[in-house]
Amino acid sequence: MSFRVPASLKLTVPLILLGFAGTLSAVNLLYHVPQAERAAEDDIRKRLAQEMSRVQSTLEYLLLKGDEGAAQHEIAVLAHNHDYVFAALTDDKSTVIAATRRAWLGRHIAEVLPQFDRDEGVRTVRGRPAQIDIDEDHNALLAYAGVLMSSEHEELRPSRTGAVFLAYDLSRARMEARAQVLRQSYYWAGWVTALALAMWLVFHFLLTRRTARLMRAAEQLAAGNLAARSGLKGGDEIARVGRAFDSMALAIAGDMDEKRRSSEELARQREALHQREKMAALGSLLAGVAHELNNPLSEVVTRAVMLE
């Protein structure tokens, strides 16, 4: 089945413009939505790194003082922030000693976080800088870093190292970024649609309506109306075509008038010739009759008829 484009410019031009608007909106969604989501994720990574540094410093201060209760309270406060999926604090044996989820208390961190690589996590924690990874479902960022704890046997330097874990929800940030792109997309789609409507009106008054006027004049001329004219004015291409058509129609009308006059003159000449032939035949007949009758009067009448 073949696809046919509507022949009328009144339909073709708006369809092209609306197709352009739809294509622009689709490209905007397909390109800018993932870009906005990546930008939101990068922004959250920066904020999470800053928050992780703050929490790490605060917990170290409290744990080095031996105030484990205050450290647990600091972790519990994070539960009021709905952007955090969870927060947990472990001791030097990777056992959870504080968490926003009570079921994790007293369990090994690898049991409650299967995606946490124990060996890699130990190296990261010992190395002290915070590490930020994305979970398997790509819906949350997991940050973890080492936390210095109080020393054993009254050592001067801290000999124990725990860890703090923070998980930040990405779904809400991505949803907000996607909604912002959609709003911008609808905004630009509305403007493009308005522009398409304005261009359609311009095309309608400057092109399609004047083209239809020229077509009607051409159809009337083809139907035999020699007085048909487009009457288009202006300096654009359509007006120039209209004036050329009017000149052609005027020339055709002149030629047709000349041919009509020539035909009428030819018909008159043929009629006069036919009359002369009839009179000549009648004169010949009368001359023959006069000759047969040998009547001078008849001959005179015959000559008079022939002279006419």
C-alpha positions in Angstrom: 0.0 0.0 0.0 1.5 3.3 -1.1 1.3 6.4 1.0 0.0 9.4 -0.8 0.7 13.0 0.4 -2.3 15.3 0.3 -2.1 17.4 -2.9 -3.6 20.5 -1.2 -1.0 22.9 0.3 -3.6 23.8 2.8 -3.2 20.4 4.4 0.4 19.6 3.4 2.0 22.6 5.0 0.4 22.3 8.4 1.1 18.5 8.4 4.8 19.2 7.7 5.0 21.9 10.4 3.2 19.7 13.0 5.5 16.8 12.1 8.5 19.0 12.7 7.0 20.0 16.1 6.5 16.4 17.0 10.0 15.4 15.9 11.5 18.2 17.9 9.6 17.2 21.0 10.6 13.5 20.5 14.2 14.4 20.1 14.0 16.7 23.1 12.6 13.8 25.2 14.9 11.1 24.0 18.0 13.2 24.3 17.4 15.6 27.2 15.7 13.3 29.6 18.7 10.9 30.0 21.0 13.9 30.1 18.9 15.6 32.8 18.9 12.3 34.8 22.7 12.0 34.5 23.1 15.7 35.6 20.8 15.0 38.6 22.8 11.9 39.5 26.1 13.9 39.3 24.6 16.6 41.5 23.5 14.0 44.1 27.0 12.5 44.1 28.5 15.8 45.0 26.0 16.5 47.7 26.3 12.9 49.1 30.1 13.3 49.2 29.7 16.5 51.2 27.2 15.0 53.5 29.4 11.9 53.9 32.3 14.1 54.9 30.2 15.9 57.5 28.8 12.7 59.0 32.2 11.0 59.0 33.8 13.9 60.9 30.9 14.1 63.4 31.0 10.4 64.1 34.7 10.3 64.5 34.6 13.1 67.0 31.9 11.4 69.0 33.4 7.9 68.9 36.9 9.1 69.8 35.3 10.7 72.8 33.7 7.3 73.6 30.2 8.7 73.2 28.7 5.8 71.3 25.2 6.8 72.2 25.5 10.2 70.6 26.9 8.6 67.5 23.9 6.3 67.3 21.6 9.3 67.7 23.4 11.0 64.8 22.6 8.0 62.7 19.0 8.0 63.9 18.6 11.6 62.9 19.3 10.7 59.3 16.1 8.6 59.2 14.1 11.9 59.1 15.6 12.7 55.7 13.4 10.9 53.2 16.0 11.2 50.5 18.2 8.6 52.4 17.2 5.0 51.9 19.2 3.9 55.0 22.2 4.8 57.1 24.4 2.5 59.2 27.4 2.5 61.4 29.6 -0.5 62.0 32.4 -1.3 64.4 35.9 -2.6 63.6 34.4 -6.1 63.1 31.9 -4.9 60.5 29.0 -5.4 62.9 26.2 -2.9 62.7 26.0 -0.9 65.9 23.7 1.9 64.7 21.2 2.0 61.8 18.0 3.6 60.6 16.7 0.0 60.2 16.5 -1.7 63.6 16.6 -5.2 62.1 20.2 -4.6 61.0 21.5 -4.1 64.5 24.0 -6.7 65.6 24.3 -8.2 62.1 27.3 -8.2 59.8 27.1 -5.5 57.2 27.6 -8.1 54.4 24.4 -9.9 55.4 22.2 -6.8 55.2 24.0 -5.4 52.1 24.7 -8.3 49.7 25.8 -5.8 47.0 28.6 -4.6 49.3 31.9 -6.1 48.3 33.5 -7.0 51.6 37.2 -7.1 50.4 36.8 -4.0 48.3 34.9 -2.3 51.2 37.6 -3.2 53.7 40.3 -1.6 51.5 38.2 1.5 51.0 37.4 1.9 54.6 41.1 1.5 55.6 42.1 3.9 52.9 39.7 6.5 54.6 38.4 8.3 51.5 34.7 7.9 50.9 33.6 5.6 48.1 30.3 6.1 46.2 28.8 3.3 44.1 25.4 2.8 42.4 23.3 -0.2 43.4 22.3 -3.0 41.1 18.9 -1.5 40.2 20.5 1.9 39.5 17.9 3.5 41.9 20.2 4.5 44.7 23.8 5.7 45.5 25.7 3.8 48.2 28.4 5.8 50.0 30.7 4.3 52.6 33.9 5.5 54.4 36.0 4.6 57.3 35.5 6.1 60.8 38.2 6.2 63.5 37.0 4.8 66.8 38.3 4.8 70.3 41.5 2.9 71.1 41.8 -0.3 73.0 43.9 -0.7 76.2 44.3 3.1 76.5 46.4 3.4 73.4 47.4 7.0 72.5 46.5 6.5 68.8 43.2 5.2 67.6 43.6 1.5 66.6 40.1 0.7 65.6 38.3 1.6 62.4 34.6 1.3 61.8 32.6 2.3 58.8 29.6 4.5 58.0 27.2 3.7 55.1 24.7 6.1 53.5 22.3 5.2 50.6 20.7 8.1 48.7 17.5 7.6 46.7 17.8 8.5 43.0 14.3 7.9 41.9 12.9 11.2 43.2 15.7 13.3 41.8 15.3 11.6 38.5 11.6 12.1 38.5 12.0 15.8 39.2 14.6 16.1 36.4 12.3 14.2 34.0 9.3 16.4 35.0 11.4 19.5 34.4 12.4 18.3 30.9 8.8 17.4 30.2 7.6 20.9 31.2 10.3 22.4 29.0 9.3 20.0 26.2 5.6 20.9 26.5 6.6 24.6 26.6 8.6 24.4 23.4 6.1 22.1 21.7 3.4 24.7 22.4 5.5 27.5 21.0 6.4 25.4 17.9 2.7 24.5 17.4 1.8 28.2 17.7 4.5 29.0 15.2 3.2 26.3 12.9 -0.3 27.8 13.1 1.0 31.2 12.4 3.0 30.0 9.4 -0.1 28.1 8.2 -2.1 31.3 8.3 0.7 33.1 6.4 0.8 30.3 3.8 -2.9 30.3 3.6 -3.3 34.0 2.9 -0.1 34.4 0.8 0.1 31.1 -1.0 -2.8 28.7 -0.9 -5.7 31.2 -1.2 -4.0 33.0 -4.1 -3.0 29.7 -5.7 -6.6 28.6 -5.5 -7.7 31.9 -7.1 -5.2 31.3 -10.0 -6.5 27.7 -10.4 -10.1 28.8 -10.6 -9.2 31.3 -13.3 -7.4 28.7 -15.2 -10.3 26.2 -14.9 -12.8 28.9 -16.1 -10.5 29.7 -19.1 -10.3 26.1 -20.0 -14.1 25.9 -19.8 -14.4 28.6 -22.4 -14.8 31.7 -20.3 -12.4 34.0 -22.1 -13.0 36.8 -19.6 -11.5 34.8 -16.7 -8.6 36.7 -15.0 -6.7 36.0 -11.8 -6.3 39.6 -10.9 -3.4 38.9 -8.5 -1.3 41.8 -7.3 2.0 42.1 -5.6 5.7 41.5 -6.4 6.1 37.9 -5.3 6.3 34.8 -7.5 2.6 34.0 -7.3 1.6 37.5 -8.4 4.1 37.3 -11.3 2.6 33.9 -12.4 -0.9 35.5 -12.1 0.1 38.4 -14.3 1.6 36.1 -16.8 -1.6 34.1 -16.8 -3.7 37.2 -17.3 -1.5 38.2 -20.2 -1.8 34.8 -21.8 -5.6 34.8 -21.2 -5.8 38.3 -22.9 -3.8 37.0 -25.8 -5.9 34.0 -26.2 -9.1 36.1 -26.0 -7.7 38.4 -28.7 -6.8 35.4 -30.9 -10.2 33.9 -30.5 -11.9 37.2 -31.4 -9.7 37.5 -34.5 -10.5 34.0 -35.5 -14.2 34.6 -34.9 -14.1 37.7 -37.0 -12.2 35.9 -39.7 -14.7 33.0 -39.6 -17.6 35.4 -39.9 -16.0 37.3 -42.8 -15.3 34.0 -44.5 -18.9 32.9 -44.0 -20.1 36.2 -45.6 -17.8 35.8 -48.5 -19.0 32.2 -49.0 -22.6 33.3 -48.8 -22.1 36.1 -51.3 -20.3 33.7 -53.6 -23.1 31.2 -53.3 -25.7 33.9 -54.1 -23.7 35.0 -57.2 -23.5 31.4 -58.3 -27.3 31.0 -57.9 -27.9 34.3 -59.8 -25.5 33.2 -62.5 -27.3 29.9 -62.8 -30.7 31.6 -62.9 -29.4 34.0 -65.6 -28.1 31.2 -67.7 -31.5 29.5 -67.4 -33.4 32.6 -68.4 -31.0 33.2 -71.3 -31.6 29.7 -72.6 -35.4 30.2 -72.4 -35.2 33.5 -74.2 -33.1 32.0 -76.9 -35.5 29.3 -77.4 -38.4 31.7 -77.6 -36.3 34.3 -79.6 -38.0 37.0 -77.5 -35.9 40.2 -77.3 -37.8 41.3 -74.2 -36.8 38.1 -72.4 -33.2 38.6 -73.4 -33.2 42.1 -72.0 -34.7 40.8 -68.7 -32.1 38.0 -68.6 -29.2 40.5 -69.1 -30.6 42.7 -66.4 -30.8 39.8 -64.0 -27.2 38.8 -64.9 -26.0 42.3 -64.4 -27.4 42.3 -60.9 
